[in-house]
C-alpha cells in the first residue's frame, strides 16, 4: 500500500445504547493514549438518528479534551446478517486511511502506552503487524464504578500454530501497518448482568516472524 495519512484509525463497534457507559470508558482510554493522532471509526449497528445523536452527545466531553481525538461515525443499517460483528469490522476497515489501524471493543480498555509501543515496534521491526499482551480484570459492576477483584492473563501462546489452535490474540491486541499490506487485505468477553470481564492491552509488542516465532 502506498503512503497513508499519519496516525492510527481505531475501529470501535457498538450495537447497544444501554452499554453507552462502557463505550465512554473505552473512548476515555483512547483519550489517554500517548500516541497521536488518533481517529475513532465508530461503527454503529442499526441506530436511529436519535440514538446516533445520543452517542455523539455522550462522547462530546471526551472529544473536547486537549489533543482531542477525531471521530467519524459509520452506520450499518442492513437487516442482515443478524450478527453483524464482521460486517461492522469490514465497514471500519474500508474507511481506514491512516498508516496504522487497530480495533477496540466498546467494553475493553487500553493502557496509555499501548499504541505508542505497538507503533514503535512496527517501525523498528518492519513487520506488518504487532501484538500486545492482554490482561483480564474480573469486576463487579456497580452504578458509576467497577470493583476489580481479580486480574488474570489467560491468553498465552508462542507461535503461529498456537494462534490457529487457540486464537490467543484478541482483536484489540494488535496494530497493523497498512503501508506494509496489499490494498484491500485488511480482515471477548461475554458479560452477565452484574459480573463480567474487562480486557486491557498493555502494549508489549511482538513481531510476527516467518519462522512462526513471535
Secondary structure, 3 states (H helix, E strand, C coil): CCCCEEEEEEEEEECCHHHHHHHHHHHHHHHCCCCCCEEEEEEEECCCHHHHHHHHHHHHHHHCCCCCCEEEEEEECCCCCCCCHHHHHHHHHHHCCEEEEEECCCCCEECCCHHHHHHHHHHHHCCCEEECCEEEEEEEEECCEEEEEEEECCCCCCEHHHHHHHCCCCHHHEEEEHHHCCCCCCCCCCCCCCEEEEEEECCCCEECCCCCEC
